[in-house]
Amino acid sequence: MVTPMKDKSLSRRWLLVPLLASVAVLAAACSASSPAVSRLPTTLPSTPATSGPRSGPSSDSASPGAGGSTTTVAVSQAITPCTTQVLSVSAGARAVAAGTIVAVFVVKNSSSAACSLSGFPQLKLVAVSGASLATDVVDGNGPAIVDRQVGTVDLAGGGGEASFLTSWTDVPVGTETSCSTSASVVVSLPGIGGSYVVTDQISACGGGRINVSPVVSGVARPQ
């Protein structure tokens, strides 16, 4: 008797079914017990750009303070030369010693602003009749005058004062028998136009020689 042969391929298929089922069970078990893996970002954060050199003001420049305010530095204004209209001239104190007279003339600023003078004034003696008398002005010579230096003198506004000194002798010189006496003196201040008529009696011998100092600060004292 001949035994029929079984189909071998069919037998293999039936054997694979339980094997595939086991693999599926194992895969499910591994998936349930393994922790979830976080997905990393695919792009990295960019690196901040490096700052270049500052183009703003340097540390020496003025910068706003707290609250955005800016400090303002006041700049003092230059003092301008005096003018004839803002000044007045008057005769001051005198000192007499051994035939030599030293007298002070006072200059006053009547304006509200400060102004300046520098240099030697000029004088002209005038008689009672208004006629000019002989006058010989010598700059920077004579008692109490030789040590006075030329410089810029500031007269404060509202009554600031300066002065200059004069000296002369009332003793006749050479062939003189007497010396003319003035009724007034015409004063011209340095660096400005115009003149001032000051009532003052000056008996200057030696042909009307008068020593004059430069304008000095404040009211000088005759010595």
Phi, psi and omega in degrees: 000139183259128181269127180294144180273138178279151178288111184294324181296324179293323180295321179296323181295322180291331177287329181287334183299307180295330180293317179294325179294323179293318179298320180297319180296316180297319179297321179294321180294317179295323180293324181286325185272338182280135179293154179288140180262123180290142179274122179286149177296145182279344180238143179267149178297143181286150179278130180303144180290143179282131181292140177272188179299141178286138179255007182282187181294148178286172182294342179282345182278153177289138180231153180299143178272199181299139179078009177082005181280152180244133180285130179253126180264123180285136178250121182291143180277147179291144178280128183270157178299149179291159174240162183301322187294333186263356183247158172223153180232136179219158178282137180249209185290159177229157173223134182240133178205119174051049175081001178249130179248132174244124182231149181251140170246132185256133177250130183233139179263117183264356181275171180275348182253147177289152176212171187231155175226154176201130176120192183260138173280168175242145182235153173217122179280140183230135180281172179300325181288349184095355179285148178285138175260159178302128181222129179233099184270129178242121182280132169070028180230158175104166181302139178066008184242324189300335182267006180272128183258146177286134178194167178282128182245125179263130176254118181296151176292155178076033175113013177300143186237149169224182182197170169215154182255151175227154174212151179201172176244142177256017178261124180306144183243133178065238183273003181291138174254339177204168181232134180296146179247131181278157171259336180205168179230130175269121184250128172246119181278152184291137173082359180229154178277171179082177182208171182231137177260117183247124177289119182193137179262118180232122175253087184262111177278182183069037180074029179075032182287127178227124175275137185229138176267164171290166175295132180238162181287140179073189180261113180289157178253130177291141181230000000 
